[in-house]
Amino acid sequence: MMNRKIAFLCSILLAGTYIAYFAISSHWFYPVHGYRVQTRAIQENLLYAGRDQTENTRQLRTLLSGETININTADADALQRLPGIGPALSEQIIHHRETEGFYLRPEDLMRVPGIGEKTFFIIRDYIRVGGNS
């Protein structure tokens, strides 16, 4: 008789644990459909709320197909449209251009501190040193 009581109590405990887990991980806990998705969007908005809006939208500004940027004439905002180039690196590119002179070929960009072979390999198709193409 004692074994039946223990087995019964264990089955109730196991069923209660299962129901509690199911309630937390399913729609029982979130009565509004899509609540988790909405919550995630709200969290992301709060995450970016304190940042500069130009930093948030910079990633949305991409180069058009076939568009290139002249690194000898581009300002900081134009340089930041290049993949992997942020505000600090764009300022480094401009500073190097102003102190050392114009870039003669795209590979000269690797002389800028912070731009190595990896970064250059990523941006090489998006940059030029002169001309319209």
C-alpha positions as CSV (number, residue, x, y, z in Angstrom):
1,M,0.0,0.0,0.0
2,M,2.9,2.4,0.8
3,N,4.5,1.7,-2.6
4,R,1.2,2.7,-4.3
5,K,1.1,6.0,-2.4
6,I,4.7,6.8,-3.3
7,A,4.1,5.9,-6.9
8,F,0.9,8.1,-7.0
9,L,2.7,11.1,-5.4
10,C,5.6,10.7,-7.8
11,S,3.2,10.6,-10.8
12,I,1.4,13.7,-9.6
13,L,4.8,15.5,-9.1
14,L,5.9,14.5,-12.5
15,A,2.6,15.6,-14.1
16,G,2.7,18.9,-12.3
17,T,6.3,19.5,-13.4
18,Y,5.3,18.7,-17.0
19,I,2.3,21.0,-16.9
20,A,4.3,23.9,-15.4
21,Y,7.0,23.5,-18.0
22,F,4.4,23.4,-20.8
23,A,2.6,26.4,-19.4
24,I,5.8,28.5,-19.3
25,S,7.1,27.4,-22.7
26,S,3.8,27.7,-24.7
27,H,1.0,30.0,-25.4
28,W,-0.6,29.5,-22.0
29,F,2.0,31.8,-20.6
30,Y,1.7,34.3,-23.5
31,P,-2.0,34.8,-24.2
32,V,-1.4,37.2,-27.1
33,H,-0.2,35.5,-30.3
34,G,3.2,36.8,-31.3
35,Y,3.9,38.3,-27.9
36,R,7.5,37.0,-27.9
37,V,8.2,38.5,-31.3
38,Q,6.8,41.8,-30.2
39,T,8.8,41.7,-27.0
40,R,12.0,41.0,-29.0
41,A,11.4,44.0,-31.2
42,I,10.8,46.2,-28.2
43,Q,14.0,45.0,-26.6
44,E,16.0,45.8,-29.7
45,N,14.4,49.3,-29.9
46,L,15.4,49.9,-26.3
47,L,18.9,48.6,-27.0
48,Y,19.4,51.1,-29.8
49,A,17.5,54.0,-28.2
50,G,20.5,55.5,-26.5
51,R,22.8,55.3,-29.5
52,D,23.2,58.0,-32.2
53,Q,20.6,57.6,-34.9
54,T,23.2,57.9,-37.7
55,E,25.0,54.9,-36.2
56,N,21.8,52.9,-36.2
57,T,20.9,53.7,-39.8
58,R,24.4,53.6,-41.2
59,Q,24.1,49.8,-41.6
60,L,21.0,50.3,-43.7
61,R,22.8,52.6,-46.2
62,T,24.5,50.2,-48.6
63,L,26.2,50.7,-51.8
64,L,24.2,50.2,-55.0
65,S,25.3,47.4,-57.3
66,G,28.4,48.5,-59.2
67,E,28.7,51.7,-57.1
68,T,32.2,52.6,-55.9
69,I,33.6,55.2,-53.6
70,N,36.6,57.4,-54.5
71,I,38.7,57.2,-51.4
72,N,40.6,60.4,-52.4
73,T,37.5,62.6,-52.3
74,A,35.0,60.8,-50.0
75,D,33.9,62.3,-46.7
76,A,33.4,60.3,-43.5
77,D,29.8,59.5,-44.2
78,A,30.6,58.1,-47.6
79,L,33.4,56.0,-46.3
80,Q,31.2,54.6,-43.6
81,R,29.0,53.1,-46.3
82,L,31.8,50.6,-47.0
83,P,31.5,47.3,-45.2
84,G,33.5,47.2,-42.0
85,I,34.3,50.9,-42.0
86,G,32.9,52.8,-39.0
87,P,33.3,56.3,-37.7
88,A,36.8,55.9,-36.2
89,L,38.2,54.1,-39.3
90,S,36.7,56.6,-41.7
91,E,38.4,59.4,-39.7
92,Q,41.7,57.4,-39.9
93,I,41.4,57.1,-43.7
94,I,40.8,60.9,-44.0
95,H,43.6,61.8,-41.6
96,H,46.0,59.6,-43.5
97,R,44.9,61.1,-46.8
98,E,45.4,64.6,-45.5
99,T,48.8,63.9,-44.0
100,E,50.4,61.6,-46.5
101,G,48.7,62.8,-49.7
102,F,46.3,61.1,-52.1
103,Y,46.1,57.4,-52.5
104,L,47.7,56.4,-55.8
105,R,46.2,52.9,-55.9
106,P,43.5,51.1,-53.8
107,E,46.2,48.9,-52.1
108,D,47.6,52.1,-50.5
109,L,44.6,52.0,-48.2
110,M,46.3,49.2,-46.3
111,R,48.9,51.7,-44.9
112,V,46.1,53.2,-42.8
113,P,46.3,51.8,-39.2
114,G,43.3,49.5,-38.7
115,I,43.0,48.4,-42.3
116,G,44.8,45.1,-43.0
117,E,44.5,42.5,-45.7
118,K,41.2,41.2,-44.4
119,T,39.4,44.5,-44.4
120,F,41.0,45.5,-47.8
121,F,39.8,42.2,-49.3
122,I,36.3,43.0,-48.2
123,I,36.2,46.6,-49.5
124,R,38.4,46.4,-52.6
125,D,35.6,46.0,-55.0
126,Y,33.8,49.1,-53.6
127,I,36.7,51.6,-53.7
128,R,38.6,53.5,-56.4
129,V,41.2,56.2,-56.4
130,G,40.0,58.3,-59.3
131,G,37.7,58.4,-62.3
132,N,34.0,57.9,-62.6
133,S,33.7,54.1,-62.6
